[in-house]
Amino acid sequence: MEFMSNFPCFSLILSMCAAIVSSALSGKWARRLNTAVIAIIGMLSAGTLYLTYVTNQSYVYKMGRFSAPWGNEIRFGNLEAMMALFFSVIMLLSIWGGRKHLLAEIDGFKENLYYVLLDLLMSSLLALVYTNDLFTAYVFVEINTISACGLIMIRENGHTLEAATRYMIMSLIGSGLLLFGLCILYDITGHLLMSNIKEQVTLLVGTGEYHIPLVVAIVFISVGLAIKSALFPFHSWLPDAYGYSTVSSAAILSSLVSKGYIFLLIKVFYRVIGFEVICQSKVINVLFVFGLCGMIFGSLSAIRENDIRRMIAFSSVAQIGYIYMGFGLGTETGMVASIFHILSHAATKSMLFIAAVGLTDVSGQSKKFIDLTGAGYRNIIAGITFTVGSLSMVGVPLFSGFISKILFAQSCVSNENKMLPTLICLAISTILNAIYFMKTVLRIYTPVHTEHKKIKWKYAISYGVVCLLFIGLNILLGMCSEPVVSLIRSGISMFA
C-alpha cells in the first residue's frame, strides 16, 4: 500500500520522459510509446484511486529531499485519482479513434512531434490534478497551453494557423491574469504551497487585513482560468480551434484541456482560498451569470451553424456554462454537480467528435449538414454513436447528461435566490440542445440515394471498438452514477 503512494509521481515522470524519447523516434514508434505510456498511466491512476478509496484519506508525496515549502509536493485523494484515471481513458480513446486520419491530416515527418505534444499535454494535465504548489501549477498551465496550441496548428492550413493564433492570444491574456493573481497571493501570504496559503488566508480574513488585495487576487485567478477554459464571453477562439484541428486534437481539446484549467480553479477555491471566502467575495455571482449566459448563447450559436464540427464546438461553450453555473450556486451540491458534469461532458464531447468524423468519411469528407444526409445508414456505428452522444447532451434518461441535469436541478433548490433563474435556463438550454442535436440526428437518418465512398474494414473494426467503448462509458456514468457521486463528495471533503 505504501508503495502505491508513488504512483502519481511515476505517472508524471513517465509522461515527461516519453515526450523526450518520442522526439528521437519515428512516428510509428512514437505512437506505440504514447499508447503504452497512457495505458500505464491509466493503470497507475486506477491503483492510486484504489489506495485512496480503501484508506479513505488523502496523501502528500514529497518531491526530492526537501520538505515543503523549500521542496515541492504532490497531494492526492479520491477526486484527484479519479480525475487522472478518467483523463487517461478519454485521451487513449480519443487518440485511438482518430489515429487512422492522422497521416492524412498532417505531414508524415511530423507524426512523432504530434505524440511529443500529446505526452507533454498528458504530463501537464496530471500536474494540474496532483500538484500542491501554485508556482508548479502555473508552469504546467503554460506547458498545457503550448502543447494545445501545437496540436491545433500542426495540421498547417490557413484555418488552423488562424485558430492557433487566436487561441494563443486569449490563453496568454488568461495566463497573465492568473500570474498577477498568484503574485498578489504570494505577496500577501509569503507562500506558494496551497495548504500554507490557505492558513495565511484564514488568518487574514479573521483580522480583516489585505481584504481588497485578496479579492483582487481571487478575481484575477478566476477570470484568468475562465478565459483559458472558454467561459462565455471569452470563447471566441474555441469554434475554429475545435472545428479545424485534427479529429483526435478536437476530441482531446474539447474534453480534457479546458477541464484541466477548471479542475485547477476548483483546487484554488477549496485548497488555496477556502470555499467560504470565495462565496463571501461574490466572485461566484459573476461566474454564475456568465455560466447562465454561456448555456443560452452557446446553444443559440450552435443552432445557427451549418458545419457539424463547429456545431459540436459551440455546444462546448454551453456545457462549460453549466459547470460554471454550478460553481456559482455556492453550495457543495452545486460543486458536486459541476464535477460530475466535467466527467459527463468529457466522455460525451470526445465521443461526438469521433462519431462526426465517421459520418463525414462516408459523406465525401464534407462537414456540411446537407451532405451528411443519410450518413447514419452509410456508417451505422458512427450514426449510433452520434445519436447516443446527442441524447446524452439533451439529457435523456439512461445517459450521463441526464444525471448532470438532475444534479444541477437538485442543487439549485438549496439556494432560493438562484433557484428560479437556474431552472429557467436549464429548461431553455435543454430545449435548445434538443433543437440542434436532434436536427442533426434526423438529418443523418434521412434516406438518400447517393453513392459515397465506403470505409475500409480494418478501419471500421478499430473505429467501431472505440465507438462502443465510448457508448459503454456514457451509459456506465448514466446507470451507475451513485458510486461516482459518492467519490466526488468524499474527494471534496478531502480537498477541504
Number of C-alpha atoms within 10 A of each C-alpha: 12 6 6 16 20 15 19 27 19 15 24 20 12 17 24 17 16 22 25 13 13 25 18 13 16 15 20 14 15 24 22 12 19 24 19 14 21 24 17 17 26 23 17 23 27 17 19 25 24 17 21 23 19 10 10 15 15 20 15 14 19 16 13 10 9 11 12 16 14 10 13 20 23 18 19 26 26 28 27 28 29 24 24 26 23 19 28 23 19 24 27 21 25 26 23 18 28 22 19 16 15 18 15 11 16 18 12 14 11 16 22 23 22 24 26 27 23 27 28 24 29 28 24 27 29 27 27 27 26 27 26 26 25 23 19 17 20 18 13 21 26 15 18 26 20 18 21 24 23 20 26 28 22 22 23 15 14 10 16 24 21 17 25 25 16 18 23 19 13 20 25 17 16 23 23 15 21 25 19 16 24 20 16 18 26 17 12 17 19 13 20 23 23 22 18 18 23 20 16 18 23 15 13 16 13 9 10 10 13 14 13 11 15 22 20 18 22 24 20 22 24 24 24 25 25 25 24 28 23 24 30 25 15 19 20 18 20 23 21 23 30 28 25 21 26 26 27 27 29 29 30 28 25 26 27 27 24 24 24 25 24 24 20 22 20 20 25 20 23 21 23 27 22 19 19 12 18 18 17 11 17 14 18 22 18 15 24 23 17 21 29 27 21 30 30 23 20 28 28 19 17 27 19 11 16 14 17 24 25 21 23 26 26 27 27 29 31 26 25 28 28 33 30 28 32 30 26 26 27 24 18 16 20 26 25 25 28 27 26 24 25 24 24 25 28 26 28 30 28 29 31 26 30 28 29 22 23 29 30 21 21 22 25 14 15 16 20 15 18 13 18 28 23 23 27 25 18 24 22 15 21 28 22 18 26 29 23 24 28 26 23 25 26 23 21 18 15 18 29 30 29 20 26 29 23 13 21 26 19 15 22 24 17 15 14 9 11 17 16 13 13 25 17 12 18 19 14 15 24 19 14 21 26 20 16 24 24 16 13 21 22 15 18 25 18 14 14 12 7 9 10 13 11 13 13 8 9 10 13 16 12 14 22 20 15 23 25 16 14 27 21 13 20 26 19 14 24 21 14 15 17 12 10 15 18 13 19 22 20 17 24 22 16 18 21 13
